[in-house]
Amino acid sequence: MSSAKFDFIVFGATSFVGQIISAYLSEHLSGCSEISWSIAARSETKLCSLQKQMSIKGDEIPIITANAMEYEDMLDLCQRARLILSTVGPYAMFGEELVKACAETGTDYCDITGETHWIKEMLVKYERLAQSTGARLVSCCAFDSIPSDLGVYFLQKESNRKYAGCLPNVKMRVASIRGGVSGGTIASIIKFIDAFRENPVVRRESMDPYQLCSVRPKRPMDKQKFLLPGYDSEFESWTAPFVMEATNTRVVLRSNDISRNNYDDKPFTYGEAMLTGPGVRGLLSAMLISVGLATTAILLYFRPLRLMMTKLFLPAPGHGPNEQSQLQGHFDIRILGSNDHEQRLTIKITGDRDPGYGSTAKMAAQAALCLLETPKEQTPGGFWTPSTSMGDALIHRLQAYAGVLFEVTEQIIVKKTN
């Protein structure tokens, strides 16, 4: 194994999304002598195979073997690099030893988890240690939750410029989305369901959108209404539940908690949903999505039904959408902010790849590169969100290199197309 000091290491490089991230970085950093990086995973055989594939299109990337369950291996990774980008999930099973090692050694860290119950556990255990050593730990650097988190950041920045203040009432609506799911994502969902069933603390906190906040507001939002369709009069469209809402809302509220934005004593509210269109067709679509999500949740909750699903329908870990599907994927998101003075602003965020994999790979890679360039004076040690740790610099990188665009739009009503 190489003993070189790297700028960053992609840990879990042989996982489904890890391979996509590594391939993207190999092309993006090809010929770049200013940044040194490595790929790491448990299997040397798989690492050598990935290294060979990547060398065809770019430079030969060094490899490191490491086991996520071995703390000494994680310490070794941290001593080799300034930053670790981890794709090793489910994080509740495989993530803690690396977070602990990063916090102890002052090594920066990014991941692509959406497991907020695990993030909360890591916050409680290691935030003070990370603050003392200078380690910056940034979770959710993927489709959950960069578009939502940075989208709200961008909205409030534009609102301050236009209205000289922040907008307290914010909602995100998915106008269009196309993408698939991998076995690793399914495994993370199943791990959360098991924790929800077995752990009363996880069960209680999973119903609290302020789970990741240091301070609960005096006037909290209403409880989220999971799995129910609704109608949004501002978008003139029926809405269905958005599967990422639970994670994204917690990240956005944590960013708001860290930022301490001023809303003229008004409570900050946030929610997410999918737009399904107007009329009877839109209502039926919303109902079908709601029923589909509820049915899936029930099937995954009960182990015999889950086993049947995993055998018949669901992808196994290491498998997911093929390259053509990733290239054909996309997302179009709108974020609307308003206040009691009839001031409002709408942001449009688009991505040019499958949101969970093609776009996630580019977002995670650029987040890691961006955090490397972020001075410790600007973002000191501790647990951060993407927007509070990197803000404008990350938006610039995403727009320049990741096919993710942020813009102010006057278009509120979204025309649904076949």
Secondary structure, 3 states (H helix, E strand, C coil): CCCCCEEEEEECCCCHHHHHHHHHHHHHCCCCCCCCEEEEECCHHHHHHHHHHHHHHCCCCCEEECCCCCHHHHHHHHHHEEEEEECCCCHHHHCHHHHHHHHHHCCEEEECCCCHHHHHHHHHHHHHHHHHHCCEEECCCCCCCHHHHHHHHHHHHHHHHHHCCCCCEEEEEEEEEECCCCHHHHHHHHHHHHHHHHCHHHHHHCCCCCCCCCCCCCCCCCCCCCCCCEEECCCCEEEECCCCHHHHHHHHHHHHHHHCCCCCCCCCEEEEEEEEECHHHHHHHHHHHHHHHHHHHHHHHCHHHHHHHHHHCCCCCCCCCCHHHHHHCEEEEEEEEECCCCCEEEEEEEECCCHHHHHHHHHHHHHHHHHHHCCCCCCCCEEECHHHHCHHHHHHHHHHHCCEEEEECCCCCCCCCC
